[in-house]
């Protein structure tokens, strides 16, 4: 078995309201950063996975995202897996 490092980004679907992102967007002007708008807030997750190869590691990470790390009704996810 090899060890792989996965980096996962979980974000709200583009068509859903992001209250936290909206609040941060609204605060940008108060900070003198009016040029920044449409902030979206999500999660970044890193984890190690033991697998026989990269394809197996990717399948395990995808399963973890679908079953636990992302709420597929409200969120989308993407990830990268590297040996390490």
C-alpha atoms as one frame of an Amber mdcrd trajectory, in Angstrom:
protein
   0.000   0.000   0.000   1.099   3.536  -0.763   0.174   6.769   0.983  -1.536
   9.494  -1.025  -2.380  13.077  -0.079  -5.779  14.383  -1.167  -6.721  18.064
  -1.335 -10.477  18.566  -1.494 -12.475  21.745  -2.135 -16.163  21.779  -1.226
 -18.191  24.782  -2.417 -21.878  25.717  -2.476 -23.569  25.156  -5.842 -23.379
  28.307  -7.977 -27.171  28.708  -8.078 -27.563  28.596  -4.260 -27.372  31.533
  -1.895 -24.156  31.649   0.148 -25.047  33.723   3.244 -21.503  33.686   4.611
 -20.052  34.734   1.263 -22.686  37.451   0.911 -21.802  38.852   4.360 -18.096
  38.905   3.501 -18.821  40.533   0.128 -20.825  43.233   1.897 -17.952  43.925
   4.294 -15.337  44.430   1.599 -16.361  48.048   0.902 -16.041  48.847   4.616
 -12.459  47.609   4.445 -11.617  49.757   1.428 -11.832  46.768  -0.907 -14.911
  47.663  -2.953 -13.302  46.026  -6.002 -13.904  42.592  -4.430 -17.387  41.139
  -4.920 -19.277  37.855  -5.243 -17.321  36.070  -2.508 -18.170  32.364  -2.125
 -17.122  30.559   1.056 -16.468  26.818   1.155 -14.243  24.241   2.814 -10.757
  22.984   2.038  -9.974  19.513   3.367  -6.714  17.576   3.245  -6.354  13.918
   4.136  -4.045  10.962   3.736  -5.311   7.732   2.208  -3.699   4.316   1.971
  -4.301   2.687  -1.419  -2.660   0.309  -3.875  -2.455   2.989  -6.600  -3.608
   6.504  -7.498  -6.812   5.306  -9.173  -7.818   3.401  -6.020  -6.971   6.433
  -3.858  -9.110   8.685  -6.073 -12.030   6.258  -5.807 -11.771   6.251  -2.008
 -11.591  10.050  -1.831 -14.570  10.370  -4.177 -16.565   7.984  -1.990 -15.635
   9.939   1.162 -16.786  13.169  -0.512 -20.092  11.693  -1.666 -20.875   9.950
   1.635 -19.573  12.400   4.242 -17.562  15.454   3.262 -20.014  17.177   0.894
 -23.773  17.627   1.011 -24.475  16.954  -2.662 -27.855  18.670  -2.503 -26.197
  21.989  -1.662 -22.503  21.545  -2.459 -20.124  20.474  -5.195 -16.607  19.165
  -4.722 -13.345  18.728  -6.563 -10.100  17.118  -5.475  -6.549  16.238  -6.413
  -4.615  13.211  -5.246  -0.813  12.973  -5.229   1.486  10.283  -3.943   3.204
  11.322  -0.789
